[in-house]
Amino acid sequence: MKIVNIIVILLSVCSNFCAWGQQKNVNQLSREEEKDGFQLLFDGQSLNNWINNAEEYFVEDGCIVKKSSGFGNLYSKEEFGNFILRFEFQLTPGANNGLGLRHVVMPKDKGYLGMELQILDNEDSQYKDLKPYQYHGGLYNYVPAKRGYLKPVGEWNVQEVIADGAHIKIILNGFVILDTNLKKVTQGIPVEKIQPGLLRSKGHIAFLGHDSTVRFRAIRIKSIVE
C-alpha cells in the first residue's frame, strides 16, 4: 500500500475518532467552564434536573427531545436570577418552542408566567406573516431579534443568553441577535398591561413546547454574582 494511501486512511480514522469524542463529550463542561463556575443542567442521560409538567420531553441519544405534539413545558428544578445560559438546539421543519427565563412552574395547559424568548424555524412557509418579535430570538410581545443567523434545519445551533438584571442579551452562533433592557422596553406601560412575570428577578429556566420537535443538548449555566 502506498504511503499516501496510508496517510489518508490514518487521517480519516483520526477525524472520525475526534468527531466521536466531541459528540460523546458534548454534555460535559469544558475546563474553562469548570473554572468559571458553570454547572450542567443536563447530563445527557436523564431529566433529573428538570420538572416535566406534561411528560412531553424525553431523553434520546444524549439530547432532550420535545415530542412532536403537545404544548407541555420543561422547567429546571433550580431557580436562577442573573446568569449566563449556554445550550445547543436542533430544529425540525416548522419547529416552534420557547425559552423561558425566570419562570414560575405552571400546571399543564395553564400557559406560562415569565419571560419568553423565541425558538423557531421561522423560514418555514407557515410563518410568513409573523410579527417582528415572533422570529427566532425575539423577546416575545416586545423586542425583535436580528435575523439571518440560524443554521439550516437539522444542523445544531449554539446559543448563549445573558440575563443580568434588566439586561437581556442573546448570542446565536457567534452573533449578537438581541441586546435589550426590560426596564426601557416597558417604560411608560401601565403595570397591569405588562406581560405577567416579565419583570421577575428570579425563576426557573424553561423550554416551552409548541406542538413540534426540537432537540436540546450541552445545557449549562453560570450564576452572575453581584
Phi, psi and chi 1 to 4 in degrees:
 res  aa     phi    psi   chi1   chi2   chi3   chi4
   1 MET       -  133.7 -176.5  179.3  -68.0      -
   2 LYS   -65.7  149.1  -66.2 -177.1  179.3 -180.0
   3 ILE   -59.1  -37.5  -65.7  178.2      -      -
   4 VAL   -61.1  -43.3  173.0      -      -      -
   5 ASN   -64.4  -38.6  -68.5  -23.3      -      -
   6 ILE   -63.4  -41.7  -66.0  174.9      -      -
   7 ILE   -63.2  -42.0  -67.8  174.3      -      -
   8 VAL   -61.3  -43.4  170.4      -      -      -
   9 ILE   -64.0  -43.9  -67.8  172.6      -      -
  10 LEU   -63.8  -39.9  -71.1  174.3      -      -
  11 LEU   -65.2  -39.3  -72.7  174.5      -      -
  12 SER   -64.5  -44.6  176.4      -      -      -
  13 VAL   -61.8  -43.6  170.6      -      -      -
  14 CYS   -62.6  -41.7  179.9      -      -      -
  15 SER   -63.6  -44.7  175.7      -      -      -
  16 ASN   -65.0  -39.0  -69.7  -24.8      -      -
  17 PHE   -65.7  -42.8  178.5   79.4      -      -
  18 CYS   -63.7  -42.4  -69.0      -      -      -
  19 ALA   -63.4  -40.8      -      -      -      -
  20 TRP   -63.0  -41.5  173.6   82.3      -      -
  21 GLY   -64.0  -40.4      -      -      -      -
  22 GLN   -65.0  -42.5  -69.7  174.3   -6.9      -
  23 GLN   -65.7  -39.6 -176.8  176.2    3.1      -
  24 LYS   -64.4  -36.9  179.3 -178.2  177.7 -178.7
  25 ASN   -98.9    9.9  -63.1  -37.5      -      -
  26 VAL   -62.3  -27.6   70.3      -      -      -
  27 ASN   -98.3   28.3  -69.7  -54.5      -      -
  28 GLN  -118.9  152.2  -65.3 -178.4    5.7      -
  29 LEU   -75.7  145.3  -63.3  176.0      -      -
  30 SER   -75.3  165.6   66.7      -      -      -
  31 ARG   -60.9  -38.6  -69.6 -177.9 -179.8  178.3
  32 GLU   -64.3  -41.0  -68.2   75.7   13.8      -
  33 GLU   -67.2  -38.1  -71.7  173.5  -28.9      -
  34 GLU   -60.6  -44.3  -72.4 -178.9  -14.8      -
  35 LYS   -64.7  -35.7  -68.9  179.5 -179.4  178.2
  36 ASP   -78.7   -9.8  -73.9  -15.9      -      -
  37 GLY    94.9   19.4      -      -      -      -
  38 PHE   -72.4  154.8  -82.7   85.4      -      -
  39 GLN  -131.2  148.5   67.7 -179.9   85.1      -
  40 LEU   -79.2  136.5  -78.6  175.9      -      -
  41 LEU  -100.2  -11.6  -71.5 -177.4      -      -
  42 PHE  -146.3  124.4  174.9   56.1      -      -
  43 ASP   -92.4    1.5   61.5    6.2      -      -
  44 GLY    86.9   -3.2      -      -      -      -
  45 GLN  -127.2  -24.4  -59.7  177.5    3.9      -
  46 SER  -149.8  169.8   71.6      -      -      -
  47 LEU  -107.1   32.8  -66.4  176.6      -      -
  48 ASN   -61.5  -26.8  -70.5  -18.4      -      -
  49 ASN   -94.5   14.1  -68.4  -34.1      -      -
  50 TRP  -133.1  156.6  -62.5   86.0      -      -
  51 ILE  -112.1  116.2  -60.2  167.9      -      -
  52 ASN  -101.7   94.3 -163.7   -4.9      -      -
  53 ASN   -74.9   -9.6   83.1  -24.5      -      -
  54 ALA  -139.6   10.7      -      -      -      -
  55 GLU    56.2   34.4  -58.2  -57.1  -40.0      -
  56 GLU  -104.4    2.4  -70.3  177.8    1.9      -
  57 TYR  -116.4  142.2  -71.5   81.3      -      -
  58 PHE  -144.6  169.1   61.6   95.1      -      -
  59 VAL  -104.2  132.5  175.9      -      -      -
  60 GLU  -151.7  126.7 -178.7  179.7   72.3      -
  61 ASP    52.0   43.2  -62.6  -29.7      -      -
  62 GLY    75.4   18.4      -      -      -      -
  63 CYS  -130.3  151.6  -56.9      -      -      -
  64 ILE   -85.7  127.5  -67.7  176.8      -      -
  65 VAL  -121.7  130.0 -175.5      -      -      -
  66 LYS   -87.0  130.4  168.4   65.4 -179.0   65.5
  67 LYS   -58.7  159.2  -67.7 -179.4 -180.0  179.0
  68 SER   -74.2   -9.8   59.5      -      -      -
  69 SER  -135.3  156.5   61.8      -      -      -
  70 GLY   102.0  160.5      -      -      -      -
  71 PHE  -123.2   30.4  -71.1   79.6      -      -
  72 GLY   -73.0  161.2      -      -      -      -
  73 ASN  -117.0  155.4  -59.0  -27.4      -      -
  74 LEU  -124.3  124.1 -173.7   72.0      -      -
  75 TYR  -117.8  142.2  -57.4   89.1      -      -
  76 SER   -65.7  142.4   62.8      -      -      -
  77 LYS   -66.2  -34.8  -75.4 -173.0  175.2  178.9
  78 GLU   -89.9  148.7 -171.6  174.7  -14.9      -
  79 GLU   -96.9  150.8  -68.0 -171.7  -15.3      -
  80 PHE  -135.5  147.3  -60.2   92.3      -      -
  81 GLY  -103.3  -80.9      -      -      -      -
  82 ASN  -106.0  133.4  -60.5  -31.1      -      -
  83 PHE  -163.4  167.7   53.9   83.3      -      -
  84 ILE  -116.5  119.5  -59.8  171.7      -      -
  85 LEU  -111.5  129.5  173.0   68.6      -      -
  86 ARG  -124.1  139.5  -65.3  173.9  178.5  169.7
  87 PHE  -161.9  166.8   65.2   98.6      -      -
  88 GLU  -119.2  146.4  -61.8  178.6   10.8      -
  89 PHE  -140.7  151.0   65.5   94.1      -      -
  90 GLN  -127.3  121.4 -178.5 -169.2   60.1      -
  91 LEU   -88.8  151.4  -61.6  173.1      -      -
  92 THR  -107.3  164.9   54.8      -      -      -
  93 PRO   -53.7  123.9  -29.0   37.4      -      -
  94 GLY    76.9   10.0      -      -      -      -
  95 ALA   -60.9  143.7      -      -      -      -
  96 ASN  -143.0  125.5 -175.4    2.8      -      -
  97 ASN  -150.9  178.3 -155.3  -75.5      -      -
  98 GLY  -139.9  147.7      -      -      -      -
  99 LEU  -104.9  114.1  173.0   63.9      -      -
 100 GLY   -93.7  135.9      -      -      -      -
 101 LEU  -118.4  138.1  -54.8 -174.6      -      -
 102 ARG    54.8   46.4  -59.1  168.8  179.9  158.6
 103 HIS   -89.3  160.7  -97.8 -122.8      -      -
 104 VAL   -99.3  137.2  173.9      -      -      -
 105 VAL   -70.1  122.7  175.4      -      -      -
 106 MET  -114.8  150.2  -58.7  -70.3  -74.9      -
 107 PRO   -64.9  159.3  -18.3   31.1      -      -
 108 LYS   -56.5  140.7 -178.1 -178.0  178.1 -179.2
 109 ASP    69.0   15.8  -59.4  -33.9      -      -
 110 LYS  -109.5   16.8  -64.5  -61.6 -178.7 -178.9
 111 GLY    73.7 -150.8      -      -      -      -
 112 TYR  -139.5  159.1   64.3   88.9      -      -
 113 LEU  -135.9   99.4 -176.4   59.6      -      -
 114 GLY   155.8 -165.1      -      -      -      -
 115 MET   -91.7  141.1 -176.6 -168.1  -34.0      -
 116 GLU  -124.7  130.4 -179.8  179.5    6.9      -
 117 LEU  -111.0  133.7  -56.2  172.2      -      -
 118 GLN   -69.8  140.9  -85.0  -75.6   64.6      -
 119 ILE  -125.8  113.4  -63.2  176.8      -      -
 120 LEU  -157.5  139.7 -174.9   72.5      -      -
 121 ASP   -83.3   76.3  170.2   27.4      -      -
 122 ASN   -76.4    3.4   42.5 -131.4      -      -
 123 GLU   -87.5  -10.4  -61.8  -55.5  -46.3      -
 124 ASP   -66.8  142.1 -166.9  -86.1      -      -
 125 SER   -60.5  -26.4   59.3      -      -      -
 126 GLN   -67.4  -14.9   65.8  179.8  -61.3      -
 127 TYR  -106.4   24.5  -58.4  127.0      -      -
 128 LYS   -67.9  -17.6   60.1 -176.6  179.4   63.1
 129 ASP  -114.3   33.2  -64.1  -38.3      -      -
 130 LEU   -68.3  152.8  -67.6  179.1      -      -
 131 LYS   -77.6  154.8  -64.2  178.0 -178.9  178.0
 132 PRO   -51.2  -40.1  -29.1   37.0      -      -
 133 TYR   -79.1   -2.6   58.9   75.1      -      -
 134 GLN   -91.2   -7.4  -69.4  179.9  -51.5      -
 135 TYR   -75.4  164.5  -69.3   90.7      -      -
 136 HIS   -52.5  133.7  179.0   84.7      -      -
 137 GLY    88.7   -9.5      -      -      -      -
 138 GLY   -68.3  143.7      -      -      -      -
 139 LEU   -79.0  105.8  173.5   58.2      -      -
 140 TYR   -56.0  130.2 -156.8   82.0      -      -
 141 ASN    79.5   -3.3  -76.9  -30.5      -      -
 142 TYR  -133.2  -58.1  -69.2   91.2      -      -
 143 VAL  -129.4  126.9 -175.2      -      -      -
 144 PRO   -76.3  154.3   28.0  -34.5      -      -
 145 ALA  -104.6  160.1      -      -      -      -
 146 LYS   -67.4  143.7  -66.4 -179.6 -179.7  177.9
 147 ARG  -107.7  164.2  -63.2  171.5   56.4 -171.0
 148 GLY   100.8    7.2      -      -      -      -
 149 TYR  -114.2    0.7  -60.8  102.5      -      -
 150 LEU   -73.1  142.9  -87.6  174.7      -      -
 151 LYS   -80.6  160.8  -67.6 -175.3  177.9  179.9
 152 PRO   -56.9  150.5  -25.3   35.3      -      -
 153 VAL   -51.8  134.9  166.8      -      -      -
 154 GLY    99.8  -19.3      -      -      -      -
 155 GLU   -93.9  157.1  -66.3 -172.5   19.8      -
 156 TRP   -86.2  131.4  -75.9   96.9      -      -
 157 ASN  -102.9  145.2  -66.5  -87.7      -      -
 158 VAL  -110.9  125.9  177.7      -      -      -
 159 GLN  -131.9  140.6 -174.8  155.8  -60.5      -
 160 GLU  -124.4  133.5  177.6  174.2  -72.6      -
 161 VAL  -122.2  126.0  178.5      -      -      -
 162 ILE  -111.1  120.0  -57.6  171.0      -      -
 163 ALA  -118.2  105.9      -      -      -      -
 164 ASP  -127.7   95.0 -171.1    2.0      -      -
 165 GLY    64.5 -127.5      -      -      -      -
 166 ALA   -84.1   -7.5      -      -      -      -
 167 HIS   -86.2  121.5 -175.6 -158.5      -      -
 168 ILE  -121.8  126.8  -53.6  -63.2      -      -
 169 LYS  -135.4  137.1 -175.8  176.1 -177.9  178.9
 170 ILE  -122.2  130.4  -59.5  177.8      -      -
 171 ILE  -117.0  116.4  -57.2  168.5      -      -
 172 LEU  -112.6  118.8  173.9   64.8      -      -
 173 ASN    50.3   38.1  -62.8  -39.1      -      -
 174 GLY    91.5   -0.9      -      -      -      -
 175 PHE  -118.4  135.3  -62.5   92.1      -      -
 176 VAL   -75.1  117.8  176.1      -      -      -
 177 ILE  -110.5  -14.7   62.5  169.6      -      -
 178 LEU  -148.3  133.8 -176.6   77.0      -      -
 179 ASP  -150.7   98.3 -165.3  -12.9      -      -
 180 THR  -140.9  170.3 -168.6      -      -      -
 181 ASN  -128.5  121.2 -172.4  -68.6      -      -
 182 LEU   -62.0  -35.4  -61.4  175.8      -      -
 183 LYS   -67.0  -40.0  -69.4 -177.2  178.9  178.9
 184 LYS   -69.4  -39.2  -67.5 -178.5  178.6  179.0
 185 VAL   -62.2  -38.0  168.3      -      -      -
 186 THR   -99.0    4.3   56.3      -      -      -
 187 GLN   -60.5  128.4 -171.9  173.7   13.1      -
 188 GLY    87.3   -5.6      -      -      -      -
 189 ILE   -91.5  128.1  -59.3  176.3      -      -
 190 PRO   -55.6  140.0  -24.3   34.1      -      -
 191 VAL   -52.8  -40.8  174.3      -      -      -
 192 GLU   -68.5  -13.8   64.9  -86.3   11.2      -
 193 LYS  -102.7   -3.4  -67.9 -172.3  176.9 -179.3
 194 ILE   -78.3  139.2  -64.2  174.8      -      -
 195 GLN   -52.0  128.3  178.1  178.1  -56.2      -
 196 PRO   -55.8  127.8  -26.0   35.2      -      -
 197 GLY    88.0   -8.8      -      -      -      -
 198 LEU   -58.5  -37.7  179.7   68.8      -      -
 199 LEU  -100.6   16.7  -58.8  179.2      -      -
 200 ARG   -60.0  143.5  -76.0  172.3   53.9   83.4
 201 SER   -91.1  -13.4   61.1      -      -      -
 202 LYS  -156.3  150.8 -172.4  176.1 -177.1  179.7
 203 GLY   171.2 -166.8      -      -      -      -
 204 HIS   -89.7  150.1  -58.3  -92.3      -      -
 205 ILE   -77.6  140.2  -54.8  -60.7      -      -
 206 ALA  -142.3  144.8      -      -      -      -
 207 PHE  -106.6  122.8  -67.2  116.7      -      -
 208 LEU  -105.8  102.1  -49.7  172.0      -      -
 209 GLY   -70.8  140.8      -      -      -      -
 210 HIS  -134.1   58.0  -73.3  -86.6      -      -
 211 ASP    61.6   35.6 -143.9   22.7      -      -
 212 SER  -162.5  165.0   56.0      -      -      -
 213 THR   -92.5  128.3  -63.4      -      -      -
 214 VAL  -136.6  143.3 -178.3      -      -      -
 215 ARG  -112.1  142.7  -66.9  176.8  174.8   84.2
 216 PHE  -129.5  147.3  -58.0   95.2      -      -
 217 ARG  -158.7  176.2   67.1 -176.0 -172.9 -174.5
 218 ALA    51.6   46.3      -      -      -      -
 219 ILE   -91.8  115.8  -50.8  168.0      -      -
 220 ARG  -143.0  158.0   57.9  -97.7 -160.7 -125.1
 221 ILE  -146.3  149.9 -165.4  167.0      -      -
 222 LYS  -131.8  124.4  172.2 -172.3  175.5 -179.3
 223 SER   -73.3  139.1  -67.3      -      -      -
 224 ILE   -94.8  117.4  -62.1  174.7      -      -
 225 VAL   -98.5  127.4 -178.9      -      -      -
 226 GLU   -67.1      -  -64.5  -64.9  -25.2      -
